[in-house]
Amino acid sequence: MTVGERIAAARRTAGFTQENLANELGVSFQAVSLWERNESLPDTNHLIALSRVLRVSLDSLLREGAEPEWTLKPHTFDAERMYTYVKTRAQAEGLTQTLAALPLMREKHQGQKRSAHTIETPYATHPLTLACHALAMGVLDDDVLAAALLHDVVEDTETAPEELPVNERVRDAVCLVSYNTYLKKDEETNRDRKNEIKPVYYANIGKNPLAALVKCMDRCNNLACMADGFSKEKMITYVLETEKYVLPLLNVIKAVPEYNNAAWLLRYQIITLLETFKRLL
């Protein structure tokens, strides 16, 4: 595959037309067309801009040699099948909060997509993956499953904590992992306070084992999916944040006997993902 063919492939994957991409780069669409036909090559500045806009590495644009023939697939399983699986397990065990959380989660996240993903993914697959993850680790706990299913409802929808059909323990955990509860209305103020907010956010989660467990499962899923939409800079930031703030939460989880096995598995999964990305980045 030539450089031009790689630019064209990355453009299509990112969902840009030649004209869209040209506007993003501040060039004519004819210039993009010339690059993709290999009639000219972008200069260094435009290559860097292409890498940023298309969210691909410079190496992937410039490397020579045979390309693997594969098709990108979603990182998640079918949402309806996961929903049915969680519901069936909850019914069998009499998990009333989980049964109440499932339809509310689906209603509140209806129509939402996971942001920055090149392949559109219904948002509900994310909380459902967390619930399935908990079950796969042997955590059959009504509070854990309900908190996993609802963990983004307060943060990402117009839902107040008191509207959640759960007990105070679950409601508290959901509020703790909802980052927007720490934010002010002024976005510029939030940017200025970013370094101040993060330590407080994670310190509060660290005081609550249920919130810590949900946050670690959340981070595990986000790490597994970040190659689908994060820029290289955001990946690096995410890896560093995970090492600094999320890994210590595993000790909080491990201290709870019924979460001990989950703590071991999450440590293995998160560290494996971190070390893989660090080598690739």
SESE-843548 format. One record per residue: residue in three letters; x, y, z of N, C-alpha, C, O in turn. Coordinates in steps of 0.1 Angstrom, whole numbers. Layout:
REC  rest   n.px   n.py   n.pz  ca.px  ca.py  ca.pz   c.px   c.py   c.pz   o.px   o.py   o.pz
REC   Ala      X      Y      Z      X      Y      Z      X      Y      Z      X      Y      Z
...
//
This chain:
REC  rest   n.px   n.py   n.pz  ca.px  ca.py  ca.pz   c.px   c.py   c.pz   o.px   o.py   o.pz
REC   Met      8    -12      0      0      0      0      9     12      0     18     13      8
REC   Thr      6     22     -9     14     34    -10     10     44      1      0     42      8
REC   Val     18     55      2     14     65     12      1     71      9     -7     74     18
REC   Gly     -2     74     -4    -15     80     -8    -26     70     -5    -37     75      0
REC   Glu    -24     58     -7    -35     48     -4    -37     47     11    -49     46     15
REC   Arg    -27     49     19    -29     49     34    -36     61     38    -44     61     47
REC   Ile    -33     73     32    -40     85     36    -55     84     32    -63     87     40
REC   Ala    -58     78     20    -72     77     16    -79     67     26    -90     69     29
REC   Ala    -72     56     29    -79     46     38    -81     52     52    -92     50     58
REC   Ala    -71     60     57    -73     66     70    -84     76     70    -92     78     80
REC   Arg    -85     84     59    -95     94     57   -109     87     57   -118     92     64
REC   Arg   -111     77     50   -124     70     50   -128     64     63   -139     65     67
REC   Thr   -118     58     70   -120     53     83   -125     63     93   -133     61    102
REC   Ala   -119     75     92   -122     87    101   -136     93     97   -141    102    104
REC   Gly   -141     89     85   -154     95     81   -153    108     74   -163    115     73
REC   Phe   -142    112     68   -140    124     61   -141    123     46   -137    112     41
REC   Thr   -147    132     39   -146    134     25   -133    141     22   -126    146     32
REC   Gln   -128    141     10   -116    148      6   -118    163     10   -108    170     14
REC   Glu   -130    168      7   -132    183     10   -132    185     25   -126    195     30
REC   Asn   -138    176     33   -138    178     48   -124    178     53   -120    187     61
REC   Leu   -116    169     48   -102    168     53    -94    180     49    -86    185     56
REC   Ala    -96    185     36    -89    197     32    -93    209     41    -84    216     44
REC   Asn   -105    210     44   -109    221     53   -102    220     67    -98    230     72
REC   Glu   -101    208     72    -95    206     85    -80    210     84    -74    215     94
REC   Leu    -74    208     73    -59    210     71    -56    224     66    -45    228     66
REC   Gly    -66    231     61    -64    244     55    -57    243     41    -49    252     38
REC   Val    -61    233     34    -55    231     20    -67    229     11    -79    229     15
REC   Ser    -64    229     -2    -75    227    -12    -78    212    -13    -69    203    -10
REC   Phe    -90    208    -17    -93    194    -18    -85    188    -30    -83    176    -30
REC   Gln    -81    196    -39    -73    191    -50    -59    186    -44    -54    176    -49
REC   Ala    -54    193    -34    -42    189    -28    -43    175    -22    -35    166    -23
REC   Val    -54    173    -15    -57    160     -9    -58    149    -20    -53    138    -18
REC   Ser    -65    153    -30    -67    143    -41    -53    139    -47    -51    128    -51
REC   Leu    -44    149    -49    -31    147    -54    -23    137    -45    -16    128    -50
REC   Trp    -24    140    -32    -17    131    -22    -22    117    -24    -14    107    -24
REC   Glu    -35    115    -24    -41    102    -24    -38     94    -38    -38     82    -38
REC   Arg    -36    102    -48    -32     96    -61    -17     94    -63    -12     90    -73
REC   Asn    -10     98    -52      5     97    -52     11    105    -63     22    102    -67
REC   Glu      5    117    -66     10    126    -76     19    137    -69     27    144    -75
REC   Ser     17    138    -56     26    146    -48     25    141    -33     15    133    -30
REC   Leu     34    145    -25     34    141    -11     32    153     -2     37    163     -5
REC   Pro     25    151      9     23    162     18     37    166     25     45    157     27
REC   Asp     39    179     28     51    182     34     51    178     49     41    173     54
REC   Thr     62    181     56     62    176     70     51    181     79     45    174     87
REC   Asn     48    194     78     38    200     86     24    194     83     16    192     92
REC   His     21    192     70      9    186     67      8    171     71     -3    166     74
REC   Leu     19    164     71     19    150     76     16    150     90      8    141     95
REC   Ile     22    159     98     19    159    112      4    163    115     -3    157    123
REC   Ala     -1    172    107    -16    176    108    -25    164    104    -35    162    110
REC   Leu    -21    157     94    -28    145     89    -29    134    101    -39    129    103
REC   Ser    -17    132    107    -17    123    118    -26    127    129    -33    118    135
REC   Arg    -27    140    132    -35    145    143    -50    144    139    -58    139    147
REC   Val    -54    149    127    -68    149    123    -73    135    121    -85    133    125
REC   Leu    -66    126    115    -70    113    112    -68    103    124    -73     92    123
REC   Arg    -61    108    134    -59    100    146    -51     87    143    -55     76    147
REC   Val    -41     88    135    -32     77    132    -18     82    134    -15     94    134
REC   Ser     -9     72    135      5     76    137     12     79    124      7     75    114
REC   Leu     22     87    125     30     90    113     36     77    107     36     76     95
REC   Asp     40     68    116     46     56    111     35     48    102     39     42     92
REC   Ser     23     48    107     13     41     99     10     47     86      6     40     76
REC   Leu     12     60     84     11     67     71     23     65     62     21     64     50
REC   Leu     35     63     68     47     64     60     53     50     58     62     49     49
REC   Arg     50     40     66     58     28     66     56     21     52     45     22     46
REC   Glu     66     13     48     65      6     35     63     -9     38     65    -13     50
REC   Gly     60    -16     28     58    -30     30     44    -35     29     35    -26     29
REC   Ala     42    -48     30     28    -53     29     20    -50     42     25    -49     53
REC   Glu      8    -47     40     -1    -44     51    -10    -56     54    -14    -63     45
REC   Pro    -12    -59     66    -21    -70     70    -35    -67     65    -40    -56     65
REC   Glu    -42    -78     60    -55    -76     55    -65    -80     66    -68    -92     68
REC   Trp    -70    -70     73    -80    -73     84    -91    -62     83    -89    -51     77
REC   Thr   -101    -65     90   -113    -56     91   -115    -52    105   -115    -60    114
REC   Leu   -116    -39    107   -119    -34    121   -133    -38    125   -142    -36    118
REC   Lys   -134    -43    137   -147    -47    143   -149    -40    156   -139    -35    162
REC   Pro   -161    -38    160   -164    -32    173   -157    -39    184   -155    -51    184
REC   His   -154    -32    195   -148    -38    207   -158    -45    216   -154    -51    226
REC   Thr   -170    -44    213   -180    -48    222   -189    -59    216   -189    -61    204
REC   Phe   -196    -66    225   -205    -77    221   -219    -70    219   -221    -58    221
REC   Asp   -228    -79    214   -242    -74    211   -249    -69    224   -250    -77    234
REC   Ala   -254    -57    224   -260    -51    236   -272    -59    241   -274    -61    253
REC   Glu   -280    -63    231   -293    -70    235   -289    -84    242   -296    -88    251
REC   Arg   -279    -90    236   -276   -103    242   -270   -101    256   -273   -109    265
REC   Met   -262    -91    258   -257    -88    272   -268    -84    281   -268    -89    293
REC   Tyr   -277    -76    276   -289    -72    284   -296    -84    289   -300    -85    301
REC   Thr   -299    -93    280   -307   -105    283   -299   -114    293   -305   -120    302
REC   Tyr   -286   -115    291   -278   -123    300   -278   -118    314   -280   -125    324
REC   Val   -276   -105    316   -276    -99    329   -290   -100    335   -291   -103    347
REC   Lys   -300    -97    328   -314    -98    333   -317   -112    338   -323   -114    348
REC   Thr   -313   -122    330   -316   -136    334   -309   -140    347   -314   -147    355
REC   Arg   -296   -136    348   -288   -139    360   -295   -132    372   -296   -137    383
REC   Ala   -299   -119    370   -305   -112    381   -318   -118    385   -321   -118    397
REC   Gln   -326   -122    376   -339   -129    379   -337   -141    387   -344   -144    397
REC   Ala   -327   -149    383   -324   -162    389   -319   -160    404   -322   -168    412
REC   Glu   -312   -149    406   -307   -146    420   -315   -137    428   -312   -134    439
REC   Gly   -326   -132    422   -335   -122    429   -328   -109    432   -330   -103    442
REC   Leu   -320   -104    422   -313    -91    424   -322    -79    420   -322    -75    408
REC   Thr   -330    -74    429   -340    -65    426   -335    -51    421   -340    -45    411
REC   Gln   -323    -47    426   -318    -34    422   -313    -35    407   -315    -26    399
REC   Thr   -306    -46    404   -301    -48    391   -313    -49    381   -312    -43    370
REC   Leu   -324    -55    384   -335    -56    376   -342    -42    374   -347    -40    363
REC   Ala   -341    -34    384   -346    -20    382   -337    -11    374   -341     -2    367
REC   Ala   -324    -14    376   -314     -6    369   -313     -8    354   -311      1    347
REC   Leu   -315    -20    350   -314    -24    336   -323    -15    327   -318     -9    317
REC   Pro   -336    -15    329   -344     -7    320   -342      8    321   -343     16    311
REC   Leu   -338     13    333   -335     27    334   -322     31    327   -322     41    320
REC   Met   -312     22    328   -300     24    320   -302     25    306   -298     34    299
REC   Arg   -310     15    301   -313     15    286   -321     27    282   -318     33    271
REC   Glu   -331     32    290   -338     44    287   -330     56    287   -330     64    277
REC   Lys   -321     58    297   -313     70    298   -302     71    287   -299     82    283
REC   His   -297     60    283   -286     60    273   -291     58    259   -283     56    250
REC   Gln   -305     57    257   -311     55    244   -306     66    234   -307     78    237
REC   Gly   -301     61    223   -296     70    212   -282     75    214   -277     81    205
REC   Gln   -276     73    226   -262     78    228   -252     68    222   -255     56    221
REC   Lys   -241     74    217   -230     65    211   -218     68    219   -216     79    225
REC   Arg   -209     58    219   -196     61    226   -188     71    218   -186     69    206
REC   Ser   -184     82    225   -178     93    218   -164     89    213   -157     81    219
REC   Ala   -160     95    202   -146     94    196   -144     80    190   -132     77    187
REC   His   -154     71    189   -151     58    183   -153     59    168   -163     64    163
REC   Thr   -143     53    161   -144     53    146   -155     44    141   -161     46    131
REC   Ile   -159     33    149   -170     25    146   -181     28    156   -179     26    168
REC   Glu   -192     32    152   -203     37    161   -207     25    170   -210     14    165
REC   Thr   -208     28    183   -211     18    192   -222     23    202   -220     34    207
REC   Pro   -233     16    203   -243     21    213   -237     23    227   -230     14    231
REC   Tyr   -240     34    233   -234     36    246   -238     25    257   -229     22    265
REC   Ala   -249     20    256   -254     10    266   -244     -2    266   -244     -9    276
REC   Thr   -237     -5    255   -227    -16    256   -217    -14    267   -212    -24    272
REC   His   -214     -2    270   -203      1    280   -208     -4    294   -201    -12    300
REC   Pro   -219      2    300   -223     -3    313   -227    -18    313   -224    -25    323
REC   Leu   -232    -23    302   -235    -37    301   -222    -46    302   -222    -56    308
REC   Thr   -212    -41    295   -199    -48    296   -194    -48    310   -188    -59    314
REC   Leu   -195    -37    318   -191    -37    332   -198    -48    340   -192    -55    348
REC   Ala   -212    -48    338   -220    -58    345   -216    -72    341   -214    -81    350
REC   Cys   -214    -75    329   -209    -88    324   -195    -92    330   -192   -103    333
REC   His   -187    -81    330   -173    -83    335   -174    -87    350   -167    -97    354
REC   Ala   -182    -81    358   -184    -84    372   -189    -99    373   -183   -106    382
REC   Leu   -199   -103    365   -204   -116    366   -193   -126    362   -192   -137    368
REC   Ala   -185   -123    352   -175   -132    347   -164   -134    358   -157   -144    358
REC   Met   -162   -124    366   -152   -125    377   -158   -131    390   -151   -132    400
REC   Gly   -170   -136    389   -177   -142    400   -183   -133    410   -186   -137    421
REC   Val   -185   -120    407   -191   -110    416   -206   -110    413   -210   -103    404
REC   Leu   -213   -117    421   -228   -118    419   -234   -110    430   -240   -116    440
REC   Asp   -233    -97    430   -237    -88    441   -246    -78    435   -243    -71    425
REC   Asp   -258    -76    441   -268    -67    436   -263    -53    435   -265    -45    426
REC   Asp   -256    -48    446   -250    -35    446   -240    -32    435   -241    -22    429
REC   Val   -231    -42    433   -221    -40    423   -227    -40    409   -223    -31    401
REC   Leu   -236    -49    406   -242    -49    392   -250    -36    390   -250    -31    379
REC   Ala   -258    -32    400   -266    -20    398   -257     -8    396   -260      1    388
REC   Ala   -247     -7    404   -237      5    403   -230      5    390   -228     15    383
REC   Ala   -226     -7    385   -220     -8    372   -229     -4    361   -225      4    352
REC   Leu   -242     -8    361   -251     -4    351   -255     11    351   -257     17    340
REC   Leu   -255     17    363   -259     31    364   -247     41    365   -250     53    367
REC   His   -235     36    364   -224     44    368   -222     57    359   -216     67    364
REC   Asp   -227     57    347   -227     69    339   -240     77    337   -240     87    330
REC   Val   -250     72    344   -264     78    342   -264     92    347   -269    101    341
REC   Val   -259     94    359   -259    108    365   -249    117    357   -252    129    356
REC   Glu   -238    112    353   -228    120    346   -232    124    332   -229    135    328
REC   Asp   -238    114    325   -240    116    311   -255    119    306   -258    120    294
REC   Thr   -264    119    316   -278    121    312   -284    131    322   -278    134    333
REC   Glu   -296    136    319   -303    145    328   -310    137    339   -322    137    340
REC   Thr   -302    131    348   -308    123    358   -302    127    372   -290    127    373
REC   Ala   -310    129    381   -305    133    395   -303    120    403   -310    110    401
REC   Pro   -293    120    412   -290    108    420   -303    102    427   -304     90    428
REC   Glu   -311    111    432   -323    106    439   -333     99    430   -342     92    435
REC   Glu   -332    100    417   -340     93    408   -336     78    406   -344     70    400
REC   Leu   -324     75    410   -320     61    408   -327     51    417   -328     54    429
REC   Pro   -332     40    412   -340     30    419   -331     21    427   -332      8    425
REC   Val   -323     26    436   -313     18    443   -311     23    457   -317     33    461
REC   Asn   -304     16    465   -302     20    479   -291     31    480   -285     34    470
REC   Glu   -289     36    492   -279     47    493   -265     43    490   -257     51    485
REC   Arg   -262     31    493   -248     26    490   -245     27    475   -234     32    471
REC   Val   -254     22    467   -252     23    453   -252     37    448   -244     41    440
REC   Arg   -262     45    453   -263     59    449   -250     67    452   -246     75    444
REC   Asp   -245     64    464   -232     71    468   -221     67    458   -213     76    454
REC   Ala   -220     54    455   -209     50    446   -210     56    432   -201     60    426
REC   Val   -223     57    427   -225     63    414   -221     78    414   -215     83    405
REC   Cys   -225     85    425   -221     99    426   -206    101    427   -201    110    421
REC   Leu   -199     92    434   -185     93    435   -178     91    422   -168     98    419
REC   Val   -182     82    413   -175     80    400   -180     90    390   -175     90    378
REC   Ser   -190     98    393   -195    108    383   -187    121    384   -188    129    393
REC   Tyr   -178    122    374   -168    133    375   -175    146    374   -170    156    380
REC   Asn   -186    147    367   -192    160    366   -198    166    379   -201    178    379
REC   Thr   -199    158    389   -204    163    402   -193    172    408   -196    179    418
REC   Tyr   -181    171    403   -170    179    409   -168    192    401   -160    200    404
REC   Leu   -175    193    389   -173    204    380   -182    216    383   -193    215    389
REC   Lys   -178    228    379   -186    240    379   -192    242    365   -188    236    356
REC   Lys   -201    252    364   -208    254    352   -199    261    342   -201    259    330
REC   Asp   -189    268    346   -180    275    338   -169    266    333   -160    261    341
REC   Glu   -169    262    320   -160    253    314   -145    258    316   -136    250    318
REC   Glu   -143    271    314   -130    276    315   -124    275    329   -112    272    331
REC   Thr   -133    277    339   -129    274    353   -125    260    355   -115    257    362
REC   Asn   -132    251    349   -129    236    351   -116    233    345   -108    225    351
REC   Arg   -112    239    333    -99    236    328    -88    241    337    -78    235    338
REC   Asp    -90    253    343    -80    258    352    -79    249    365    -68    249    371
REC   Arg    -90    242    369    -90    235    381    -87    220    379    -88    212    388
REC   Lys    -84    216    366    -82    202    363    -72    195    372    -75    184    377
REC   Asn    -61    201    375    -51    194    383    -55    194    398    -51    186    406
REC   Glu    -64    203    401    -70    203    415    -81    193    416    -82    186    427
REC   Ile    -89    191    406   -101    182    407    -97    167    407   -102    160    416
REC   Lys    -88    163    399    -84    149    397    -80    142    410    -86    132    414
REC   Pro    -71    148    418    -67    141    431    -78    140    440    -80    130    447
REC   Val    -87    150    441    -99    149    450   -108    139    445   -114    131    453
REC   Tyr   -111    138    432   -120    128    426   -116    114    430   -124    106    435
REC   Tyr   -103    111    428    -98     97    430    -97     94    445    -99     83    449
REC   Ala    -93    105    453    -92    102    467   -105     99    473   -106     90    482
REC   Asn   -116    105    469   -130    102    474   -134     88    469   -140     81    477
REC   Ile   -131     84    457   -134     71    453   -126     60    461   -132     50    464
REC   Gly   -114     64    465   -106     55    473   -111     52    487   -107     43    493
REC   Lys   -121     60    491   -127     58    504   -139     49    504   -145     46    514
REC   Asn   -142     44    492   -155     37    490   -151     24    481   -150     26    469
REC   Pro   -150     12    487   -147      1    479   -156     -2    467   -151     -7    457
REC   Leu   -169      0    469   -178     -3    458   -175      7    446   -174      3    435
REC   Ala   -173     20    449   -170     29    439   -156     26    432   -155     27    420
REC   Ala   -147     22    440   -133     18    435   -135      6    425   -128      6    415
REC   Leu   -143     -4    429   -145    -15    420   -151    -11    407   -146    -16    396
REC   Val   -161     -3    407   -168      1    395   -158     10    387   -158      8    374
REC   Lys   -150     18    393   -141     27    386   -130     18    379   -127     21    367
REC   Cys   -125      8    385   -115     -1    379   -121     -9    368   -114    -10    358
REC   Met   -133    -14    369   -139    -21    358   -142    -11    346   -140    -14    334
REC   Asp   -146      1    349   -148     12    339   -135     15    332   -134     16    320
REC   Arg   -124     16    340   -111     20    333   -106      8    325   -100     10    314
REC   Cys   -108     -4    329   -104    -16    322   -111    -16    308   -104    -18    298
REC   Asn   -124    -13    308   -131    -13    295   -126     -2    286   -125     -3    274
REC   Asn   -124     10    292   -120     22    285   -106     20    279   -103     24    268
REC   Leu    -97     14    286    -84     11    281    -84      2    269    -77      3    259
REC   Ala    -93     -9    270    -94    -18    260    -99    -12    247    -96    -17    236
REC   Cys   -107     -1    248   -113      5    236   -106     18    231   -110     23    221
REC   Met    -96     23    239    -91     36    235    -84     37    222    -83     48    216
REC   Ala    -78     26    217    -72     26    204    -82     29    193    -78     33    182
REC   Asp    -95     28    195   -105     30    185   -108     45    183   -115     48    174
REC   Gly   -103     53    192   -107     67    191    -98     78    197   -100     90    194
REC   Phe    -89     74    206    -81     83    213    -69     87    204    -63     79    196
REC   Ser    -65    100    204    -53    104    198    -41     99    206    -43     94    217
REC   Lys    -29     99    200    -18     94    207    -15    101    220    -12     96    230
REC   Glu    -17    115    220    -15    123    231    -25    119    242    -21    118    254
REC   Lys    -38    117    239    -48    113    249    -45     99    254    -47     97    266
REC   Met    -40     90    246    -36     77    251    -25     78    262    -26     71    272
REC   Ile    -15     86    259     -4     87    268     -9     93    281     -6     88    292
REC   Thr    -18    104    280    -23    110    293    -31     99    300    -31     99    313
REC   Tyr    -39     91    293    -48     81    300    -40     71    307    -43     66    318
REC   Val    -29     66    300    -20     56    306    -14     62    319    -14     55    330
REC   Leu     -9     74    319     -2     80    330    -12     82    342     -9     80    353
REC   Glu    -24     87    338    -35     89    348    -39     75    355    -41     74    367
REC   Thr    -39     65    347    -43     52    352    -32     47    362    -35     41    372
REC   Glu    -20     48    358     -9     44    367     -9     52    380     -7     46    391
REC   Lys    -11     65    379    -11     73    391    -23     72    400    -21     72    412
REC   Tyr    -35     71    395    -47     72    403    -55     59    403    -61     56    414
REC   Val    -55     51    393    -64     40    392    -58     27    399    -64     20    406
REC   Leu    -45     25    396    -39     13    401    -39     12    417    -42      2    422
REC   Pro    -38     24    424    -39     23    438    -53     19    443    -54     14    454
REC   Leu    -63     21    435    -76     17    439    -78      2    440    -86     -3    447
REC   Leu    -69     -5    433    -70    -20    434    -67    -25    448    -72    -35    453
REC   Asn    -58    -17    456    -56    -21    470    -68    -19    479    -70    -27    488
REC   Val    -76     -9    475    -89     -7    482    -98    -19    480   -105    -24    489
REC   Ile    -99    -23    467   -108    -34    464   -103    -47    471   -111    -55    476
REC   Lys    -90    -50    470    -84    -62    476    -87    -63    490    -88    -75    496
REC   Ala    -88    -52    497    -91    -53    512   -104    -58    516   -107    -61    527
REC   Val   -113    -59    506   -127    -65    508   -127    -79    504   -125    -82    492
REC   Pro   -128    -89    513   -127   -103    510   -135   -108    498   -130   -115    490
REC   Glu   -148   -103    497   -156   -108    486   -152   -102    473   -156   -107    462
REC   Tyr   -143    -92    473   -138    -86    460   -124    -91    457   -118    -86    447
REC   Asn   -118    -99    465   -104   -103    464   -100   -109    450    -90   -104    444
REC   Asn   -108   -118    446   -105   -124    433   -106   -114    421    -98   -114    412
REC   Ala   -117   -105    422   -118    -95    412   -106    -86    412   -102    -81    401
REC   Ala   -101    -82    424    -90    -73    425    -78    -79    417    -71    -72    410
REC   Trp    -76    -92    419    -64    -99    412    -66    -99    397    -57    -95    390
REC   Leu    -78   -102    392    -81   -102    378    -80    -89    372    -74    -87    361
REC   Leu    -85    -79    379    -85    -65    374    -70    -60    373    -67    -53    364
REC   Arg    -62    -63    383    -48    -59    383    -41    -65    371    -34    -58    363
REC   Tyr    -44    -78    368    -38    -85    357    -42    -78    344    -34    -75    335
REC   Gln    -55    -76    342    -61    -70    330    -56    -56    328    -52    -53    316
REC   Ile    -56    -47    338    -53    -33    336    -38    -32    333    -34    -25    324
REC   Ile    -29    -39    341    -15    -38    339    -11    -43    325     -2    -38    319
REC   Thr    -17    -54    321    -14    -60    308    -17    -50    297     -9    -48    288
REC   Leu    -29    -43    298    -32    -33    288    -23    -21    289    -18    -16    278
REC   Leu    -19    -17    301    -10     -5    302      3     -8    296      9      0    288
REC   Glu      9    -20    299     22    -23    294     22    -25    279     32    -22    272
REC   Thr     11    -31    273     10    -32    259     10    -19    252     17    -16    242
REC   Phe      2     -9    257      1      4    251     14     12    253     18     19    243
REC   Lys     20     10    264     33     17    266     44     13    256     51     21    251
REC   Arg     44      0    253     53     -5    242     50      0    228     58      3    220
REC   Leu     37      0    225     32      4    212     34     20    210     37     24    199
REC   Leu     32     27    221     33     42    220     47     47    220     50     59    220
//
